């Protein structure tokens, strides 16, 4: 049970990072008026990640796999890096 709670907390943290990056990307896109295709594609990917993480958060995972934890950790790390880059641009 504690295992599920820690996974839920981790998913919520990664979801929060994803939402923050999505908002910053949308601000950047709106500031440009017509953003480069790569920026729009990145925004779409982050939005998909938000939906995916929301779906995982809403499921009751009794025994999360180590693979899921690894993927979420990598995603969180990349989102933090991306947020830093975007903050410098906005």
C-alpha positions in Angstrom: 0.0 0.0 0.0 2.8 2.4 0.9 4.4 1.5 -2.4 1.2 2.6 -4.3 1.1 5.9 -2.3 4.7 6.8 -3.1 4.1 6.0 -6.8 0.9 8.2 -6.8 2.9 11.0 -5.2 5.6 10.6 -7.8 3.1 10.6 -10.7 1.5 13.7 -9.3 4.9 15.5 -9.2 5.7 14.5 -12.8 2.2 15.6 -13.8 2.7 18.9 -12.1 6.0 19.4 -14.1 4.3 18.4 -17.3 1.5 21.0 -16.7 4.0 23.7 -15.9 6.0 23.0 -19.1 2.8 22.8 -21.2 1.7 26.3 -19.8 5.1 27.7 -20.6 5.1 26.3 -24.1 1.7 27.8 -24.7 2.9 31.2 -23.5 5.8 30.9 -25.9 3.7 29.9 -28.8 1.2 32.7 -28.2 4.0 35.2 -27.9 5.3 34.3 -31.4 1.9 34.4 -33.0 2.9 31.7 -35.4 5.3 29.3 -33.7 7.8 27.1 -35.5 6.4 23.6 -36.3 8.8 22.0 -33.9 7.6 24.1 -31.0 4.0 23.3 -31.7 4.9 19.6 -32.0 6.7 19.7 -28.7 3.7 21.3 -27.1 1.4 18.6 -28.5 3.8 15.9 -27.1 3.8 17.5 -23.6 0.0 17.7 -23.7 -0.2 14.0 -24.6 2.1 13.3 -21.6 -0.2 15.3 -19.3 -3.2 13.2 -20.5 -1.2 9.9 -20.1 0.0 10.8 -16.6 -3.5 11.9 -15.6 -4.8 8.5 -16.7 -2.1 6.6 -14.8 -2.9 8.7 -11.7 -6.6 7.8 -11.9 -5.9 4.1 -12.0 -5.3 2.1 -8.9 -1.9 0.5 -9.3 -1.3 -2.1 -6.5 2.0 -3.3 -7.9 3.7 -0.7 -10.1 6.6 -2.0 -12.2 10.1 -0.9 -11.8 10.0 0.0 -15.5 7.2 2.5 -14.9 9.2 4.1 -12.1 12.2 4.4 -14.4 10.3 5.9 -17.3 8.6 8.4 -15.0 11.9 9.3 -13.5 13.4 10.0 -16.9 10.4 11.9 -18.0 10.6 14.1 -14.9 14.3 14.8 -15.5 13.7 15.8 -19.1 10.7 18.0 -18.1 12.9 19.9 -15.5 15.5 20.4 -18.2 12.9 21.6 -20.7 11.3 23.9 -18.1 14.7 25.6 -17.5 15.3 26.1 -21.2 11.8 27.5 -21.7 12.1 29.8 -18.8 15.2 31.3 -20.3 13.3 32.0 -23.6 10.1 33.5 -22.1 
